[in-house]
Amino acid sequence: MEMKRPEHVILTSHSNHVYRETTPIHWGAKTAKERGPIIATHSEHRNAIGTHAGSYTVYRALSVASGQFPRNHRPDLANTTATVELGPYDSWFDNNIVSLDPWGARITESYDDLLKQNYNIQPSIAVTSAHLQIPEISKSIEEGKIKVDGKVVVQKNDIKVTKAAIEPVWYLPGIAKRLELEEGVLRKILFQETGGMFPELVTRPDLKVLLPPIGSTTAYIFGNPEDLANPEVELTCRVHDECNGSDVFGSDICTCRPYLMHGIEEAVKTAQKGGVGLIVYFRKEGRALGEVTKYLVYNARKRQEGGDSASTYFYRTECVAGVQDARFQELMPDALLWLGIKKIHNLMSMSDMKYNAITRSGIEVVNRVDIPQHLVPLDAQVEIEAKKAAGYYTSGDVKDGETLDNVKGRNLHD
Ligand SMILES: [Zn+2]
């Protein structure tokens, strides 16, 4: 395909030159119409900074650059609508949600008139249904811990699930407020720390919405998704941050996959009892510090004098990364609020940061469920004991002093 590209670059810094035809965004409004569409595509209608597809936007740029992807492509949205309609819920209004677009799955029904007028408005949320086949869960089914009920677990190993993919859509004044920052300071630092990726952050204070180039979030729902919003229906939930090493490849240095699988098993059981189960999976690899930093920390932990120890677990991360954690759990509850959740009966997480963020968002948590000790890999004892000592929830003992020092991990070359 031959490329026809303009040779000049149009900067979007001056409001009198671009985005003249835009529609306003009234974030937190009670209807999609009143709120107005988020338009983050190439067009004169654009009213948001950034682009769709999070970090994959860079791959799309490569496709465009190499001539494979027509820059003016408009998605054909026929038959793409959600398999279940969720909301609108009260939690969608009044800026309770600031890091995703609650109307993001309802583009065709909400903005049909504008789509017909050639506005390039794209969904930022998609909802579909699927079957899961997971070795650990299949084993639990074979052992009779989970029954084939023909509703949640169908056939031999198949678990029915509704899943939603959610792109980040940030309402910058709301994000600033959540983090207790001035919006201007937030915008300036976002601009500086991304190497100046989005000049509009500093030149266009009138544009309040940013689609940042970061990973998305996926919700896996077992049982009836509409029941998530009913506090009378038992809800078992795990909010899980990505750990590729453990989740996908079975690395034994942490508890991520075992806890995730335990979360899925309990979520399925709750759904089978007439409740609802939920796993929300956030792409925040290595405490949102990235996998390179994570592996550097592993080496530093295991090579330090005295070997890998629970008592120096957080210290080693901070030495390498400059911070213990960069996940900003303050934004995490938005996914729960989008699903209309008011009450979590069983929270499958020991993290005090997650618990505090969820309860601060107004969601009630009844029980906190820690990972059963027999699911913790031997080498992950360092992580779990360090976390318990640092204030993570546990129904068991908390080690300190010498007993914490004595929780040791494997050597690097064993
Ligand atoms: Zn992990």
Residues whose N, C-alpha, C, O or C-beta is under 5 A from the ligand:
A	BS01	ZN	C243 S246 C254 T255 C256
